[in-house]
Amino acid sequence: MSNQTTLTEFLLLGFSDVRELQILHFVMFLVIYLPSQNELRKKMSNRTTLTDFLLLGSSNVRELQSFHFVMFVVFYLACLMGNLPIIAAVALNHHLHTPMYFFLVNLSILDLGSISVTIPKSMANSLMNTRLISYPGCVTQVFLFFLFTAADLALLTIMAYDQHIAICQPLHYERVMNRRACVQMAASAWITGIVYSALHTGNTFRLPFCQSNVINQFCEIPQLLKLVCSGSYLSEVGLLAFSVFLCLNCFVFIIVSYVQIFKTVLRIPSEQCRNKAFFTCLPHLTVVSLFLCTGFFAYLKPISSSASGLDLMMGVLYSLVPPVMNPIIYSMRNEETKAALKKLFVWRLFTKT
């Protein structure tokens, strides 16, 4: 016990007791240590001095930039003119105050939000002939875009469940899909989007950026991972892989729901009822397929070190096509929606006259 308590220091065994060799070892350690410290300081300086990002536009030609501005304006107005009337028609027509149209209104709000996060910035850059987006602006764009897209997928999954209960268990529909349950489901979709987006955004922007600050048309996580120091992005890649697994689970749930729906529909003796059920389900299935196909193609591509035309095209398709096509698909395939929109436009016409 006395030996244990009186032990106050240790003796490090060096390479040699010769003074000249000790000096040589000191110089050798110094040569190894200083470059590593310089490299670390360089990486840290690259990370701390990154105050904005450079968005890679479609072209450097001014005429093409003007064309892209017009194209973005057309898509954005199409999204507004498609989703806003659906929201107004459902809100003003009490016959449409049902779970399906309640979720459809939430889907239209999410579509408006997702396209409003990316397109106005691209239009402003094309109009003002600039490519810069600030670091906080990029963080905000990633957070909001992920929020709306994650909530979109959650809501599409809920809508598949709503269709399944309505067709496969019609006697239990009013009890299962009551007002309180619908509000809770919609709120859970929004909360899921917020949590999912905060997790991905925080995990991405905590990583050190050591490459150039050039990214594609929008701030997207696959594009940002190209700028991260080598080996530092593995945690976010793992998180994205887990997210893809969750998305696949949602897709499998939707597919299984519709397999059971179609089995039930085929057993309906009336051809008119079968057609009505099919036309009720097909729009939602089309929207789901469009959303997941563009999303998987955009995020499952291998991360390349340089931007490509394919990356730019898929980013635009992923952010533009679903919000623009969703209201067209629902309004063209659903007779109740078309009737409500016609009634809304006629009412607006008569109120103006």
C-alpha positions in Angstrom: 0.0 0.0 0.0 2.9 2.4 0.7 4.3 1.8 -2.8 0.9 2.6 -4.3 0.4 5.8 -2.5 3.9 7.2 -3.0 3.8 6.7 -6.8 3.5 10.3 -8.1 5.1 10.1 -11.5 6.0 7.8 -14.4 9.3 7.4 -16.4 8.8 7.6 -20.1 11.3 5.4 -22.0 12.8 7.3 -24.9 14.3 6.1 -28.1 17.9 6.8 -26.9 19.9 8.3 -24.1 22.3 9.9 -26.5 21.8 13.7 -26.6 22.3 14.0 -30.3 19.8 11.3 -31.1 17.3 13.0 -28.8 17.7 16.2 -30.8 17.2 14.3 -34.0 14.0 12.8 -32.7 12.7 16.2 -31.6 13.3 17.7 -35.1 11.6 14.7 -36.7 8.5 15.0 -34.6 8.4 18.7 -35.3 8.6 18.1 -39.1 5.6 15.7 -38.8 3.6 17.9 -36.4 3.7 21.2 -38.2 2.3 20.2 -41.6 -0.6 18.4 -39.9 -1.4 21.5 -37.9 -1.2 23.7 -41.0 -3.6 21.4 -42.8 -6.1 21.4 -39.9 -5.9 25.3 -39.7 -6.5 25.4 -43.5 -9.6 23.2 -43.2 -11.0 25.2 -40.3 -10.4 28.4 -42.1 -12.2 27.1 -45.2 -15.2 26.2 -42.9 -15.4 29.4 -41.0 -15.0 31.8 -44.0 -17.8 30.2 -46.1 -20.5 32.9 -45.9 -22.4 32.2 -49.1 -22.9 29.6 -51.9 -22.8 30.0 -55.7 -25.8 28.6 -57.4 -24.9 27.0 -60.7 -27.5 28.3 -63.2 -28.6 26.7 -66.4 -26.6 29.0 -68.7 -24.3 32.0 -68.7 -26.0 33.4 -71.8 -28.2 36.4 -70.8 -31.0 35.4 -73.3 -31.2 31.9 -71.9 -31.4 33.3 -68.4 -34.3 35.4 -69.5 -35.9 32.3 -71.0 -35.4 30.4 -67.7 -36.9 33.3 -65.8 -40.0 33.1 -68.0 -40.2 29.4 -67.7 -40.0 29.6 -63.9 -42.7 32.2 -63.8 -45.0 30.0 -66.0 -44.5 27.0 -63.7 -44.9 29.1 -60.6 -48.1 30.7 -61.8 -49.4 27.3 -62.9 -48.8 26.0 -59.4 -50.6 28.9 -57.9 -53.5 28.8 -60.3 -53.8 25.0 -59.7 -53.6 24.8 -55.9 -55.2 28.0 -54.7 -58.6 27.3 -56.5 -58.6 23.8 -54.9 -58.1 25.3 -51.4 -60.8 28.0 -52.0 -63.2 25.5 -53.5 -62.9 23.1 -50.6 -63.1 25.9 -48.1 -66.3 27.4 -49.6 -68.2 24.2 -50.5 -69.5 22.5 -47.4 -70.1 19.3 -49.5 -66.4 18.9 -49.8 -65.7 19.0 -46.0 -64.7 15.4 -46.0 -61.5 13.7 -44.9 -60.3 13.2 -48.5 -60.6 16.9 -49.4 -59.3 18.0 -46.0 -56.1 16.1 -46.8 -56.1 17.4 -50.3 -56.1 21.0 -49.0 -53.1 20.2 -46.8 -51.4 18.6 -49.9 -52.0 21.8 -51.9 -50.6 23.9 -49.1 -47.5 21.7 -49.0 -47.1 22.0 -52.7 -47.3 25.7 -52.6 -44.8 25.8 -49.8 -42.3 23.5 -51.5 -42.3 25.4 -54.8 -42.2 28.8 -53.1 -39.0 27.9 -51.3 -36.9 27.3 -54.4 -38.5 29.0 -57.5 -38.7 32.7 -56.4 -34.9 32.7 -55.6 -34.1 31.2 -59.0 -36.4 33.7 -60.7 -34.7 36.6 -58.8 -31.2 35.3 -59.6 -32.1 35.0 -63.3 -33.6 38.4 -63.4 -30.8 40.2 -61.6 -28.0 38.1 -63.3 -26.6 36.8 -60.0 -26.0 33.4 -58.5 -25.3 34.0 -54.9 -27.3 32.7 -52.0 -26.3 33.5 -48.4 -25.3 30.8 -45.9 -28.5 31.4 -43.8 -30.5 31.5 -46.9 -29.2 28.1 -48.0 -29.9 26.7 -44.5 -33.5 28.1 -44.6 -34.0 26.7 -48.1 -32.9 23.2 -47.1 -34.9 23.2 -43.9 -38.2 24.4 -45.5 -37.8 22.2 -48.6 -37.2 19.1 -46.6 -40.1 20.0 -44.2 -42.6 20.3 -47.1 -41.4 17.2 -48.9 -41.3 15.0 -45.8 -44.7 16.2 -44.7 -45.9 15.6 -48.3 -44.9 12.0 -48.2 -46.4 11.4 -44.8 -49.6 13.0 -46.0 -49.7 10.9 -49.1 -49.4 7.8 -46.9 -52.2 9.0 -44.7 -54.4 9.6 -47.8 -53.7 6.0 -48.9 -55.0 4.8 -45.5 -58.0 7.0 -45.9 -58.8 5.5 -49.3 -58.3 2.0 -47.9 -60.8 2.6 -45.0 -63.3 4.2 -47.3 -63.4 1.3 -49.8 -62.4 -1.8 -47.9 -64.2 -0.9 -44.6 -66.9 1.6 -45.5 -69.1 0.8 -42.5 -66.3 1.8 -40.1 -65.2 4.9 -42.1 -67.1 7.6 -40.1 -65.9 6.1 -36.8 -62.3 5.7 -37.9 -61.9 8.9 -40.0 -63.7 11.3 -37.7 -62.8 15.0 -37.5 -60.5 14.6 -34.5 -58.6 11.7 -36.1 -58.1 13.7 -39.4 -56.7 16.7 -37.6 -54.4 14.5 -35.6 -53.2 12.7 -38.7 -52.6 16.0 -40.6 -50.8 17.5 -37.5 -48.6 14.3 -37.3 -47.6 14.8 -40.9 -46.5 18.4 -40.3 -44.7 17.5 -37.1 -42.9 14.6 -38.9 -41.8 17.0 -41.6 -40.4 19.5 -39.0 -38.5 16.9 -37.0 -37.1 15.1 -40.1 -36.1 18.5 -41.7 -34.4 19.7 -38.5 -32.5 16.5 -38.2 -31.1 16.5 -41.7 -30.5 20.3 -41.8 -28.6 20.3 -38.5 -26.6 17.2 -39.4 -25.6 18.6 -42.8 -24.6 22.1 -41.8 -22.5 21.0 -38.8 -20.1 19.3 -41.2 -17.0 21.1 -42.3 -17.1 22.5 -45.9 -13.6 22.2 -47.5 -14.4 22.2 -51.2 -15.7 25.0 -53.5 -19.0 26.7 -52.7 -20.6 26.0 -56.1 -23.8 23.9 -56.0 -26.6 23.4 -58.5 -29.8 25.4 -59.0 -31.1 24.8 -55.5 -29.6 24.1 -52.1 -30.0 20.4 -51.7 -28.3 18.0 -49.4 -26.7 15.8 -52.1 -25.2 18.9 -53.6 -23.9 20.2 -50.2 -22.3 16.8 -49.5 -20.0 17.4 -52.4 -18.5 20.3 -50.6 -17.9 18.5 -47.3 -14.4 17.5 -46.3 -13.4 14.0 -47.3 -14.9 11.3 -45.0 -16.9 13.8 -42.9 -20.2 13.2 -44.7 -20.6 9.5 -43.8 -23.0 10.3 -40.9 -25.4 12.2 -43.2 -25.1 9.5 -45.9 -26.2 7.0 -43.3 -29.1 9.3 -42.3 -30.1 9.6 -45.9 -30.0 5.8 -46.3 -32.2 5.4 -43.3 -34.6 8.0 -44.8 -34.7 6.1 -48.0 -35.6 3.0 -46.0 -38.5 4.9 -44.3 -39.7 6.2 -47.7 -39.6 2.7 -49.1 -41.7 1.5 -46.1 -44.2 4.3 -46.9 -44.3 3.2 -50.5 -44.8 -0.5 -49.6 -47.6 0.5 -47.3 -49.3 2.5 -50.1 -48.9 -0.3 -52.6 -50.3 -2.9 -50.2 -53.2 -0.6 -49.4 -54.0 -0.2 -53.1 -53.7 -3.9 -53.8 -56.4 -4.5 -51.2 -58.4 -1.6 -52.5 -58.3 -3.0 -56.1 -59.2 -6.5 -54.8 -62.3 -5.0 -53.1 -63.2 -2.9 -56.1 -63.1 -5.8 -58.5 -65.7 -7.6 -56.3 -68.2 -4.8 -56.6 -71.0 -6.0 -58.9 -72.0 -2.6 -60.3 -69.7 -1.4 -63.1 -70.6 2.3 -62.4 -69.5 1.9 -58.7 -66.3 0.2 -59.8 -65.4 3.0 -62.2 -66.1 5.6 -59.6 -63.9 3.8 -57.1 -61.1 3.5 -59.7 -61.3 7.1 -60.6 -61.2 8.1 -57.0 -58.0 6.0 -56.4 -56.0 6.5 -59.6 -55.3 10.3 -59.0 -53.7 9.6 -55.6 -51.7 6.6 -56.9 -50.4 8.7 -59.9 -49.4 11.6 -57.5 -47.5 9.1 -55.2 -45.7 7.5 -58.2 -44.7 10.9 -59.6 -43.5 12.2 -56.2 -41.5 9.0 -55.3 -40.0 8.4 -58.8 -38.6 11.9 -59.1 -37.4 11.9 -55.5 -35.7 8.6 -55.6 -34.0 9.4 -58.9 -32.8 12.7 -57.6 -31.4 11.4 -54.3 -30.2 7.9 -55.2 -27.8 9.0 -57.9 -24.1 8.6 -56.9 -22.6 11.8 -55.6 -20.3 13.2 -58.2 -17.6 15.8 -57.6 -18.7 18.1 -60.4 -22.2 19.3 -61.3 -23.9 17.7 -64.4 -26.8 18.6 -66.6 -28.6 15.5 -65.2 -28.3 16.7 -61.7 -29.7 20.1 -62.7 -32.5 18.6 -64.7 -33.6 16.2 -61.9 -33.4 18.9 -59.3 -35.8 21.1 -61.4 -38.1 18.2 -62.1 -38.2 17.1 -58.5 -39.0 20.6 -57.2 -41.3 21.7 -60.1 -43.3 18.8 -61.5 -45.1 17.3 -58.5 -46.5 20.7 -57.2 -47.7 21.7 -60.7 -49.1 18.3 -61.7 -50.9 17.4 -58.4 -53.8 19.8 -58.8 -54.1 18.9 -62.5 -54.3 15.2 -61.8 -56.9 15.6 -59.0 -59.1 18.2 -60.8 -59.1 16.3 -64.1 -59.9 12.9 -62.6 -62.3 13.8 -59.8 -65.8 14.9 -60.9 -66.6 16.5 -57.5 -63.5 18.6 -57.7 -64.2 19.8 -61.2 -67.8 20.6 -60.2 -66.7 22.6 -57.2 -64.1 24.5 -59.3 -66.7 25.3 -62.0 -69.1 26.5 -59.3 -66.3 28.6 -57.8 -65.5 30.2 -61.1 -69.1 30.9 -62.0 -69.7 32.5 -58.6 -66.6 34.7 -59.0 -67.9 35.7 -62.5 -71.3 36.7 -61.3 -70.0 38.6 -58.2 -67.7 40.6 -60.5 -70.6 41.4 -62.9 
